[in-house]
């Protein structure tokens, strides 16, 4: 079974798939950041804030995680990534 949730150092991560997108959402102290990609997995990653507003697009997963971490006020290495989301990015 592939893990879809993870937690570390007060940060929770939840991976899910909607009809159109793969969504990796991080939550910390009331703040939220989401990395989204189309279901086919080949489009650019979108980083959204807690209000759902798109902030930026990236080709690489690491760059998207860096921006998500910035929105949460943590280091990118602090973000727990569930196994199911590990292959996001181009």
KENUKOL-992174 format. One record per atom (N, C-alpha, C): x, z, y; residue number from 0; residue in three letters; atom name. Coordinates in steps of 0.001 Angstrom, whole numbers, plus 500000, padded with zeros to 6 digits. Atoms other than C-alpha are relative to their C-alpha. Example, Ala and Ser with C-alpha at 12.3 -4.5 7.8 and 13.67 -1.06 7.14 Angstrom:
! residues 2
PT       xx       zz       yy     n   res   atom
PT   500890   500000   498810     0   Ala      N
PT   512300   507800   495500     0   Ala     CA
PT   500900   500000   501200     0   Ala      C
PT   499180   499940   498810     1   Ser      N
PT   513670   507140   498940     1   Ser     CA
PT   499230   500730   501090     1   Ser      C
***
This chain:
! residues 90
PT       xx       zz       yy     n   res   atom
PT   500840   500000   498819     0   Unk      N
PT   500000   500000   500000     0   Unk     CA
PT   500891   500000   501253     0   Unk      C
PT   499232   500109   498778     1   Unk      N
PT   501321   499091   503440     1   Unk     CA
PT   499497   501012   501021     1   Unk      C
PT   500377   498999   499018     2   Unk      N
PT   501370   501852   506045     2   Unk     CA
PT   499528   499335   501287     2   Unk      C
PT   500537   500541   498752     3   Unk      N
PT   499260   501159   509122     3   Unk     CA
PT   500038   501016   501130     3   Unk      C
PT   499882   498964   498986     4   Unk      N
PT   499826   504444   510980     4   Unk     CA
PT   501343   500695   499840     4   Unk      C
PT   498741   499261   500007     5   Unk      N
PT   502963   506342   511926     5   Unk     CA
PT   499999   500947   501188     5   Unk      C
PT   499880   499049   498902     6   Unk      N
PT   503896   509295   514124     6   Unk     CA
PT   501401   500592   500009     6   Unk      C
PT   498697   499355   499836     7   Unk      N
PT   507102   510805   515507     7   Unk     CA
PT   500130   500478   501435     7   Unk      C
PT   499687   499465   498679     8   Unk      N
PT   508077   513016   518428     8   Unk     CA
PT   498855   499884   501003     8   Unk      C
PT   501149   500015   499103     9   Unk      N
PT   504569   513178   519890     9   Unk     CA
PT   499438   498618   500295     9   Unk      C
PT   500483   501375   499817    10   Unk      N
PT   504032   509415   519668    10   Unk     CA
PT   499278   499588   498728    10   Unk      C
PT   500708   500536   501159    11   Unk      N
PT   501403   507924   517381    11   Unk     CA
PT   499933   498485   500123    11   Unk      C
PT   500091   501463   500046    12   Unk      N
PT   501287   504291   516322    12   Unk     CA
PT   498937   499632   498986    12   Unk      C
PT   501067   500463   500878    13   Unk      N
PT   498345   502492   514790    13   Unk     CA
PT   500005   498475   499980    13   Unk      C
PT   500030   501447   500160    14   Unk      N
PT   498368   498951   513422    14   Unk     CA
PT   498651   499602   499416    14   Unk      C
PT   501247   500526   500554    15   Unk      N
PT   495168   496987   512882    15   Unk     CA
PT   499926   498520   500303    15   Unk      C
PT   500222   501424   499767    16   Unk      N
PT   493964   493418   512749    16   Unk     CA
PT   498552   499778   500390    16   Unk      C
PT   501347   500396   499594    17   Unk      N
PT   490963   492085   514648    17   Unk     CA
PT   499779   498587   499467    17   Unk      C
PT   500247   501370   500456    18   Unk      N
PT   489396   488692   514023    18   Unk     CA
PT   501021   499026   500575    18   Unk      C
PT   499100   500934   499326    19   Unk      N
PT   491871   487104   516444    19   Unk     CA
PT   501443   500470   500104    19   Unk      C
PT   498669   499494   499709    20   Unk      N
PT   494884   489409   516766    20   Unk     CA
PT   500474   501081   499047    20   Unk      C
PT   499337   498856   500618    21   Unk      N
PT   497349   491786   515164    21   Unk     CA
PT   500311   500947   501158    21   Unk      C
PT   499875   499041   498901    22   Unk      N
PT   497439   494952   517290    22   Unk     CA
PT   500782   501233   499558    22   Unk      C
PT   499207   498801   500238    23   Unk      N
PT   500068   497694   517346    23   Unk     CA
PT   499879   500859   501252    23   Unk      C
PT   500289   499154   498850    24   Unk      N
PT   498968   500524   519637    24   Unk     CA
PT   500757   501318   499886    24   Unk      C
PT   499259   498750   499904    25   Unk      N
PT   501189   503419   520684    25   Unk     CA
PT   499289   500911   500985    25   Unk      C
PT   500631   499020   499131    26   Unk      N
PT   499797   506608   522220    26   Unk     CA
PT   500931   501194   500154    26   Unk      C
PT   499184   498812   499711    27   Unk      N
PT   501683   509435   523926    27   Unk     CA
PT   499461   500666   501256    27   Unk      C
PT   500433   499183   498867    28   Unk      N
PT   500382   512198   526202    28   Unk     CA
PT   498961   499304   500882    28   Unk      C
PT   501081   500653   499266    29   Unk      N
PT   497272   510246   527197    29   Unk     CA
PT   500304   498586   500459    29   Unk      C
PT   499633   501379   499644    30   Unk      N
PT   499161   506995   527804    30   Unk     CA
PT   499931   499125   498761    30   Unk      C
PT   500122   500932   501118    31   Unk      N
PT   498695   503917   525677    31   Unk     CA
PT   500648   498667   500353    31   Unk      C
PT   499416   501339   499866    32   Unk      N
PT   500548   500642   525175    32   Unk     CA
PT   499733   499258   498701    32   Unk      C
PT   500314   500806   501177    33   Unk      N
PT   499584   497830   522815    33   Unk     CA
PT   500847   498737   499995    33   Unk      C
PT   499305   501267   500233    34   Unk      N
PT   501664   494990   521406    34   Unk     CA
PT   499040   499168   499160    34   Unk      C
PT   500976   500852   500685    35   Unk      N
PT   499389   492116   520369    35   Unk     CA
PT   500617   498641   499680    35   Unk      C
PT   499560   501328   500423    36   Unk      N
PT   500022   488871   518494    36   Unk     CA
PT   498823   499335   499292    36   Unk      C
PT   501108   500652   500685    37   Unk      N
PT   497686   486208   517146    37   Unk     CA
PT   500101   500253   498484    37   Unk      C
PT   500043   499702   501448    38   Unk      N
PT   496655   486589   513486    38   Unk     CA
PT   500959   499143   499196    38   Unk      C
PT   499101   500888   500733    39   Unk      N
PT   498766   483636   512419    39   Unk     CA
PT   501448   500452   500123    39   Unk      C
PT   498683   499409   499874    40   Unk      N
PT   501837   485503   513670    40   Unk     CA
PT   501069   499121   500604    40   Unk      C
PT   498970   500868   499434    41   Unk      N
PT   503557   482681   515526    41   Unk     CA
PT   499998   499952   501515    41   Unk      C
PT   500078   500052   498537    42   Unk      N
PT   502535   483162   519168    42   Unk     CA
PT   500823   501122   500625    42   Unk      C
PT   499286   498959   499268    43   Unk      N
PT   504251   485228   521832    43   Unk     CA
PT   499254   501327   499879    43   Unk      C
PT   500566   498660   500019    44   Unk      N
PT   503701   488971   521765    44   Unk     CA
PT   499552   500364   501411    44   Unk      C
PT   500525   499555   498705    45   Unk      N
PT   501573   490398   524572    45   Unk     CA
PT   500094   501519   500047    45   Unk      C
PT   499977   498557   499805    46   Unk      N
PT   502167   493888   525921    46   Unk     CA
PT   498895   500336   500991    46   Unk      C
PT   501133   499583   499164    47   Unk      N
PT   499063   495570   527335    47   Unk     CA
PT   500112   501491   500291    47   Unk      C
PT   500025   498587   499666    48   Unk      N
PT   498683   498865   529132    48   Unk     CA
PT   498740   500641   499426    48   Unk      C
PT   501145   499259   500528    49   Unk      N
PT   496093   501524   528323    49   Unk     CA
PT   498652   499497   500460    49   Unk      C
PT   501254   500577   499510    50   Unk      N
PT   493472   499676   530378    50   Unk     CA
PT   499733   498630   499396    50   Unk      C
PT   500174   501308   500620    51   Unk      N
PT   493933   496540   528270    51   Unk     CA
PT   500526   498847   500830    51   Unk      C
PT   499453   501038   499126    52   Unk      N
PT   495640   494666   531108    52   Unk     CA
PT   501314   499476   499424    52   Unk      C
PT   498754   500589   500489    53   Unk      N
PT   498303   492254   529928    53   Unk     CA
PT   501081   500185   501050    53   Unk      C
PT   498886   499754   499095    54   Unk      N
PT   501653   493197   531461    54   Unk     CA
PT   501069   498921   499908    54   Unk      C
PT   498917   500959   500197    55   Unk      N
PT   504069   490676   529947    55   Unk     CA
PT   499873   499382   498618    55   Unk      C
PT   499936   500654   501311    56   Unk      N
PT   504695   488270   527050    56   Unk     CA
PT   501456   499855   499587    56   Unk      C
PT   498642   500074   500534    57   Unk      N
PT   507745   488196   524811    57   Unk     CA
PT   500008   499222   498689    57   Unk      C
PT   499805   500636   501302    58   Unk      N
PT   509072   486126   521912    58   Unk     CA
PT   500460   501032   498973    58   Unk      C
PT   499411   499048   500936    59   Unk      N
PT   510958   489027   520369    59   Unk     CA
PT   499272   501327   499939    59   Unk      C
PT   500656   498720   500234    60   Unk      N
PT   509480   492164   518881    60   Unk     CA
PT   500749   501125   500714    60   Unk      C
PT   499221   498938   499376    61   Unk      N
PT   512344   494314   520182    61   Unk     CA
PT   499739   500077   501509    61   Unk      C
PT   500270   500012   498564    62   Unk      N
PT   511706   493221   523775    62   Unk     CA
PT   498598   500539   500297    62   Unk      C
PT   501360   499482   499825    63   Unk      N
PT   507982   493942   523407    63   Unk     CA
PT   499981   501513   499806    63   Unk      C
PT   499928   498555   500214    64   Unk      N
PT   508776   497388   521996    64   Unk     CA
PT   500666   500693   501178    64   Unk      C
PT   499317   499435   498844    65   Unk      N
PT   511137   498015   524910    65   Unk     CA
PT   499013   500198   501151    65   Unk      C
PT   500977   499905   498914    66   Unk      N
PT   508338   497310   527395    66   Unk     CA
PT   498928   501048   499670    66   Unk      C
PT   500993   498995   500402    67   Unk      N
PT   505813   499395   525428    67   Unk     CA
PT   500570   501407   500198    67   Unk      C
PT   499353   498695   499832    68   Unk      N
PT   508287   502290   525416    68   Unk     CA
PT   500082   500373   501473    68   Unk      C
PT   499936   499758   498558    69   Unk      N
PT   508740   501936   529173    69   Unk     CA
PT   498644   500476   500526    69   Unk      C
PT   501341   499588   499567    70   Unk      N
PT   504970   502200   529666    70   Unk     CA
PT   499681   501432   499581    70   Unk      C
PT   500249   498649   500500    71   Unk      N
PT   504983   505419   527632    71   Unk     CA
PT   501014   501019   500512    71   Unk      C
PT   498974   499098   499497    72   Unk      N
PT   508096   506857   529280    72   Unk     CA
PT   500924   500542   498933    72   Unk      C
PT   499104   499592   501087    73   Unk      N
PT   510199   507002   526101    73   Unk     CA
PT   501026   498896   499748    73   Unk      C
PT   499029   501009   500414    74   Unk      N
PT   513145   505170   524562    74   Unk     CA
PT   499396   499140   498901    74   Unk      C
PT   500541   500872   501044    75   Unk      N
PT   512368   502156   522359    75   Unk     CA
PT   500237   500535   498582    75   Unk      C
PT   499697   499444   501323    76   Unk      N
PT   514049   503887   519406    76   Unk     CA
PT   499109   501150   499594    76   Unk      C
PT   500919   498894   500289    77   Unk      N
PT   511510   506718   519675    77   Unk     CA
PT   498667   499520   499440    77   Unk      C
PT   501303   500509   500442    78   Unk      N
PT   508589   504426   518816    78   Unk     CA
PT   499947   499870   498482    78   Unk      C
PT   500171   500170   501445    79   Unk      N
PT   507420   504803   515218    79   Unk     CA
PT   499255   498685   499723    79   Unk      C
PT   500641   501279   500298    80   Unk      N
PT   506561   501376   513781    80   Unk     CA
PT   499511   500028   498563    80   Unk      C
PT   500540   500023   501360    81   Unk      N
PT   504216   501303   510778    81   Unk     CA
PT   500527   498780   499236    81   Unk      C
PT   499476   501067   500861    82   Unk      N
PT   505401   499165   507871    82   Unk     CA
PT   499253   498680   500187    82   Unk      C
PT   500814   501213   499875    83   Unk      N
PT   502535   496690   508337    83   Unk     CA
PT   500329   499191   501250    83   Unk      C
PT   499703   500680   498740    84   Unk      N
PT   503732   495843   511865    84   Unk     CA
PT   501456   499564   500110    84   Unk      C
PT   498550   500240   499914    85   Unk      N
PT   507452   495493   511104    85   Unk     CA
PT   500374   498531   500141    85   Unk      C
PT   499669   501434   499958    86   Unk      N
PT   507274   491684   510904    86   Unk     CA
PT   499399   499283   501216    86   Unk      C
PT   500561   500635   498811    87   Unk      N
PT   505652   491081   514305    87   Unk     CA
PT   501125   499334   500788    87   Unk      C
PT   499012   500724   499216    88   Unk      N
PT   507454   488659   516621    88   Unk     CA
PT   500327   498662   499378    88   Unk      C
PT   499698   501344   500476    89   Unk      N
PT   508870   485198   516241    89   Unk     CA
PT   501344   499944   499309    89   Unk      C
***
